[in-house]
Amino acid sequence: MSEIRRRLSSWDSIIVLLTVFVLVVASFSVTNFGTSRNFTFLILDLLPIMLVALPMTFIIVTGEIDLSVASTLGLSSSIMGYLWNQGLSIESIIPICIIAGAILGAVNGFLVTGLGLPSLAVTIGTLALYRGLALVVLGDGAVADFPFSYTGWVTGTIGDGPVPNVLILIVVLAAIFGVILHATPFGRSLYAIGANAQAAHFSGIRVARTKFWLYVVSGAVAGLVGVLWTLRYSSARADNGAGLELAVVAAVLLGGVSIFGGKGTLPGVLAGVVLLAALQNALRLQDVSGQALNIVTGALLVLSVLLPNIATSIRTTWQRRKLRRAAAV
């Protein structure tokens, strides 16, 4: 019974229950929220957050961060538009964009692990750098004549139902990242690095190399999301994905991953993404402005750091009191 109580009181369980509560309440109180059509839009809205959050979880678990993901997305979109204007086929453009994202991630990884620079400062710098390069590549215009066979697949559904095609991609990648993080020695090494990088190094874990490849994967996934974003809206623009990094970090921290590293689970992150996307979707249906949505996202980011610490303090205090009472008896 105590084990069940402990699991139910964990932050992962709390965020899952809160997500279910928000979905149920919104379905009954927000017009059109519970419709099959809105379900499709909800999945499409959470797609970029969910996919970018997968490698971001790995990075934050190790005690680092990547704030350049949205700018990498935008640069990938710009490259896609530029190459399409040059006459390249869409089949060759997509892998180029993913590789470009991986290269951008490698730059971050080299600066953080090769030169020993703090990841926060590095990725804030590349956030601005990559967005500027996106403007150089494509300018402030847009490219919008992509093949319908691709744009239609991204926005389409499986058969005649409400389940979007892209949900397949989400499930497959989430399963792969989940198995790696929670069922492999590599995943356990990430927690060791986040808990104590120096101790992990002396235990034989290649800390620098591990972090480097995490940034490469993060960049590659952001490049892929740049392609999907472009195809969904049928528009390649340099400002695509602007501000997405805030939503991604908020979702990861809301899911219980410690900003200091060494703690967190992928199921909690997935629930955090759904919760954030559901709140944003419900507010849009209520005609809430984009500025207000940013306020909500920022507030959730603060709460996602504050509430787990408060919960931990309360749990620690309760356990100490319990031990004192047992000692007194």
C-alpha positions as CSV (number, residue, x, y, z in Angstrom):
1,M,0.0,0.0,0.0
2,S,2.8,2.4,0.8
3,E,4.4,1.7,-2.6
4,I,1.1,2.5,-4.3
5,R,0.8,5.7,-2.3
6,R,4.4,6.7,-3.1
7,R,3.8,6.2,-6.9
8,L,0.5,8.1,-6.8
9,S,2.2,11.0,-5.0
10,S,5.0,11.2,-7.5
11,W,5.2,14.3,-9.8
12,D,4.7,12.0,-12.9
13,S,1.4,10.7,-11.5
14,I,0.3,14.2,-10.5
15,I,0.9,15.7,-13.9
16,V,-0.8,12.8,-15.7
17,L,-3.9,13.2,-13.5
18,L,-3.8,16.9,-14.0
19,T,-3.6,16.4,-17.8
20,V,-6.6,14.1,-17.7
21,F,-8.5,16.6,-15.5
22,V,-7.8,19.5,-17.9
23,L,-8.9,17.4,-21.0
24,V,-12.1,16.3,-19.3
25,V,-13.0,19.8,-18.1
26,A,-12.1,21.4,-21.4
27,S,-14.2,18.9,-23.3
28,F,-17.3,19.9,-21.3
29,S,-16.7,23.6,-20.9
30,V,-15.0,24.8,-24.1
31,T,-17.1,24.8,-27.3
32,N,-15.7,22.4,-29.9
33,F,-12.8,21.2,-27.8
34,G,-14.1,17.7,-27.6
35,T,-14.8,17.3,-31.3
36,S,-13.0,14.9,-33.6
37,R,-11.9,17.8,-35.8
38,N,-10.3,19.7,-32.9
39,F,-8.6,16.4,-31.8
40,T,-6.8,16.4,-35.2
41,F,-5.7,20.0,-34.7
42,L,-4.6,19.3,-31.1
43,I,-2.3,16.5,-32.3
44,L,-0.9,18.7,-35.1
45,D,-0.3,21.5,-32.5
46,L,1.5,19.3,-30.1
47,L,3.6,17.7,-32.8
48,P,6.5,20.1,-32.9
49,I,6.6,20.5,-29.1
50,M,6.5,16.7,-28.6
51,L,9.2,15.9,-31.1
52,V,11.6,18.6,-30.0
53,A,10.9,17.7,-26.3
54,L,12.2,14.2,-26.8
55,P,15.9,15.0,-27.3
56,M,15.5,18.1,-25.0
57,T,14.6,15.7,-22.2
58,F,17.9,13.9,-22.7
59,I,19.8,17.1,-22.7
60,I,18.2,18.6,-19.6
61,V,18.6,15.2,-17.7
62,T,22.4,15.6,-18.2
63,G,22.2,19.1,-16.7
64,E,22.5,21.1,-20.0
65,I,20.0,22.9,-22.2
66,D,19.4,23.8,-25.8
67,L,17.6,27.1,-26.5
68,S,18.5,27.2,-30.2
69,V,16.0,24.5,-31.3
70,A,13.4,26.9,-32.6
71,S,16.0,28.8,-34.6
72,T,17.3,25.6,-36.0
73,L,13.7,24.8,-37.0
74,G,13.5,28.2,-38.7
75,L,16.8,27.8,-40.5
76,S,15.8,24.3,-41.7
77,S,12.5,25.8,-43.1
78,S,14.5,28.5,-44.9
79,I,16.9,26.0,-46.4
80,M,13.9,23.9,-47.5
81,G,12.3,26.9,-49.2
82,Y,15.6,28.0,-50.8
83,L,16.4,24.6,-52.2
84,W,12.8,24.2,-53.5
85,N,13.2,27.5,-55.4
86,Q,16.4,26.1,-56.9
87,G,14.5,23.2,-58.4
88,L,15.6,20.3,-56.1
89,S,13.2,17.5,-55.5
90,I,11.4,17.3,-52.2
91,E,12.8,13.8,-51.6
92,S,16.4,15.2,-51.7
93,I,15.5,18.4,-49.7
94,I,14.2,16.6,-46.6
95,P,17.4,14.7,-45.7
96,I,19.4,17.8,-46.5
97,C,17.4,19.8,-43.9
98,I,17.8,17.0,-41.3
99,I,21.5,16.9,-41.9
100,A,21.7,20.7,-41.7
101,G,20.0,20.5,-38.4
102,A,22.4,17.9,-37.2
103,I,25.3,20.1,-38.2
104,L,23.9,23.0,-36.3
105,G,23.5,20.8,-33.3
106,A,27.1,19.7,-33.7
107,V,28.2,23.3,-33.5
108,N,26.4,23.6,-30.2
109,G,27.9,20.4,-29.0
110,F,31.4,21.4,-29.9
111,L,31.1,24.8,-28.1
112,V,29.7,23.2,-25.0
113,T,31.8,20.0,-24.8
114,G,34.9,20.9,-26.8
115,L,35.4,24.4,-25.5
116,G,33.7,23.9,-22.2
117,L,31.3,26.9,-22.6
118,P,28.1,27.0,-20.6
119,S,25.2,25.6,-22.6
120,L,22.8,28.4,-21.6
121,A,25.1,31.1,-23.0
122,V,26.0,29.1,-26.1
123,T,22.5,28.3,-27.2
124,I,21.2,31.8,-26.5
125,G,23.9,32.9,-28.8
126,T,23.2,30.4,-31.5
127,L,19.5,31.1,-31.1
128,A,20.1,34.5,-32.5
129,L,22.8,33.4,-34.9
130,Y,20.7,30.6,-36.6
131,R,17.6,32.9,-36.8
132,G,19.8,35.5,-38.5
133,L,21.1,32.9,-40.9
134,A,17.6,31.9,-41.7
135,L,16.8,35.4,-42.8
136,V,20.0,35.5,-44.9
137,V,19.1,32.3,-46.7
138,L,15.4,33.1,-47.5
139,G,14.9,36.7,-46.5
140,D,11.6,37.9,-45.1
141,G,9.5,36.3,-47.8
142,A,7.8,32.9,-48.0
143,V,7.8,29.9,-50.3
144,A,4.4,28.2,-50.5
145,D,4.1,25.9,-53.5
146,F,5.1,22.5,-52.0
147,P,3.7,19.3,-53.4
148,F,0.2,18.4,-52.1
149,S,1.2,14.8,-51.8
150,Y,3.5,15.9,-48.9
151,T,1.5,18.7,-47.4
152,G,-1.6,16.6,-47.6
153,W,0.0,13.7,-45.7
154,V,1.2,15.9,-42.9
155,T,-2.2,17.5,-42.4
156,G,-4.2,14.4,-43.3
157,T,-5.7,11.6,-41.2
158,I,-5.5,7.9,-41.1
159,G,-8.4,6.7,-43.3
160,D,-11.6,8.7,-42.6
161,G,-11.0,9.0,-38.9
162,P,-9.7,11.9,-36.7
163,V,-6.3,10.4,-36.0
164,P,-3.6,12.4,-37.9
165,N,-1.0,10.6,-39.9
166,V,1.8,12.3,-38.0
167,L,0.7,10.6,-34.8
168,I,2.4,7.5,-36.1
169,L,5.7,9.4,-36.2
170,I,5.1,10.7,-32.7
171,V,4.4,7.3,-31.3
172,V,7.4,5.6,-33.0
173,L,9.9,8.3,-31.9
174,A,8.5,8.5,-28.4
175,A,8.8,4.7,-28.0
176,I,12.4,4.8,-29.3
177,F,13.5,7.6,-27.0
178,G,11.6,6.1,-24.1
179,V,13.3,2.7,-24.4
180,I,16.7,4.3,-24.7
181,L,16.2,6.5,-21.7
182,H,14.6,4.0,-19.3
183,A,15.8,0.6,-20.5
184,T,19.4,0.9,-21.7
185,P,22.8,1.5,-20.0
186,F,23.1,4.7,-22.1
187,G,19.9,6.1,-20.6
188,R,21.2,5.3,-17.1
189,S,24.4,7.0,-17.9
190,L,22.5,10.2,-18.7
191,Y,21.1,10.3,-15.2
192,A,24.5,9.6,-13.8
193,I,25.9,12.6,-15.8
194,G,23.2,14.8,-14.6
195,A,23.6,13.8,-10.9
196,N,27.4,14.2,-10.9
197,A,29.3,14.7,-14.2
198,Q,32.7,14.3,-12.5
199,A,31.8,11.1,-10.8
200,A,30.3,9.8,-14.0
201,H,33.5,10.6,-15.8
202,F,35.6,8.7,-13.2
203,S,33.2,5.7,-13.5
204,G,34.1,5.4,-17.2
205,I,31.2,7.3,-18.8
206,R,32.4,9.5,-21.7
207,V,30.6,12.6,-20.6
208,A,31.7,15.0,-23.3
209,R,31.1,12.7,-26.1
210,T,27.7,11.8,-24.8
211,K,26.6,15.4,-24.5
212,F,28.0,16.2,-28.0
213,W,25.9,13.5,-29.7
214,L,22.8,14.6,-27.7
215,Y,23.1,18.1,-29.3
216,V,23.6,16.5,-32.7
217,V,20.4,14.5,-32.3
218,S,18.6,17.6,-30.9
219,G,19.6,19.5,-34.0
220,A,18.6,16.7,-36.4
221,V,15.1,16.4,-34.8
222,A,14.7,20.2,-34.9
223,G,15.6,20.1,-38.6
224,L,13.0,17.4,-39.2
225,V,10.4,19.4,-37.3
226,G,11.3,22.4,-39.5
227,V,10.3,20.2,-42.5
228,L,7.1,19.1,-40.9
229,W,6.2,22.7,-39.9
230,T,6.8,23.9,-43.4
231,L,4.7,21.2,-44.9
232,R,1.9,21.6,-42.4
233,Y,1.4,25.3,-43.2
234,S,2.7,24.9,-46.8
235,S,5.0,27.9,-46.1
236,A,8.7,28.1,-45.7
237,R,9.6,31.2,-43.7
238,A,12.6,32.3,-41.7
239,D,10.4,33.1,-38.6
240,N,8.8,29.6,-38.5
241,G,8.8,28.2,-35.0
242,A,9.7,31.5,-33.3
243,G,9.2,31.1,-29.5
244,L,8.9,27.3,-29.7
245,E,11.9,26.8,-27.4
246,L,9.9,28.4,-24.5
247,A,7.0,25.9,-24.9
248,V,9.4,23.0,-25.2
249,V,11.4,23.8,-22.1
250,A,8.2,24.5,-20.2
251,A,6.7,21.2,-21.2
252,V,9.8,19.2,-20.2
253,L,10.1,20.9,-16.8
254,L,6.4,20.6,-16.3
255,G,6.8,16.9,-16.9
256,G,9.1,16.6,-13.9
257,V,12.6,16.8,-15.4
258,S,14.8,18.7,-13.0
259,I,16.5,21.8,-14.5
260,F,19.6,20.8,-12.5
261,G,19.7,17.4,-14.2
262,G,19.7,13.8,-13.0
263,K,15.9,13.5,-12.5
264,G,12.8,13.0,-14.7
265,T,11.0,10.5,-16.9
266,L,9.8,10.6,-20.5
267,P,6.1,9.6,-19.6
268,G,6.0,12.7,-17.4
269,V,7.3,14.8,-20.3
270,L,4.8,13.4,-22.7
271,A,2.0,14.3,-20.2
272,G,3.5,17.8,-19.8
273,V,3.4,18.3,-23.6
274,V,-0.2,17.2,-23.8
275,L,-1.2,19.4,-20.9
276,L,0.5,22.5,-22.4
277,A,-0.9,21.8,-25.9
278,A,-4.4,21.3,-24.4
279,L,-4.3,24.5,-22.5
280,Q,-3.1,26.5,-25.5
281,N,-5.8,24.8,-27.7
282,A,-8.6,25.5,-25.3
283,L,-7.5,29.2,-24.9
284,R,-7.4,29.6,-28.7
285,L,-10.9,28.3,-29.0
286,Q,-11.9,30.9,-26.4
287,D,-10.3,33.6,-28.7
288,V,-7.5,34.3,-26.3
289,S,-4.7,36.4,-27.9
290,G,-1.2,35.2,-28.7
291,Q,0.2,37.5,-26.1
292,A,-2.0,35.9,-23.4
293,L,-0.8,32.5,-24.6
294,N,2.8,33.5,-24.0
295,I,1.9,34.6,-20.5
296,V,0.3,31.3,-19.8
297,T,3.4,29.4,-21.2
298,G,5.7,31.6,-19.1
299,A,3.7,31.1,-16.0
300,L,3.7,27.3,-16.5
301,L,7.5,27.5,-16.9
302,V,7.9,29.2,-13.6
303,L,5.4,26.9,-11.9
304,S,7.1,23.8,-13.4
305,V,10.3,24.8,-11.6
306,L,8.7,26.0,-8.4
307,L,6.0,23.3,-7.7
308,P,8.3,20.2,-7.8
309,N,10.6,21.8,-5.4
310,I,7.8,22.7,-3.1
311,A,6.4,19.1,-3.3
312,T,9.8,17.7,-2.5
313,S,10.2,20.0,0.5
314,I,6.8,19.0,1.8
315,R,7.5,15.3,1.3
316,T,10.9,15.7,3.1
317,T,9.4,17.6,6.0
318,W,6.6,15.0,6.4
319,Q,9.1,12.1,6.3
320,R,11.3,13.8,9.0
321,R,8.3,14.3,11.2
322,K,7.4,10.7,10.8
323,L,10.9,9.6,11.8
324,R,10.8,11.8,14.8
325,R,7.5,10.4,15.9
326,A,8.8,6.9,15.5
327,A,11.9,7.7,17.5
328,A,9.8,9.3,20.2
329,V,7.8,6.1,20.5
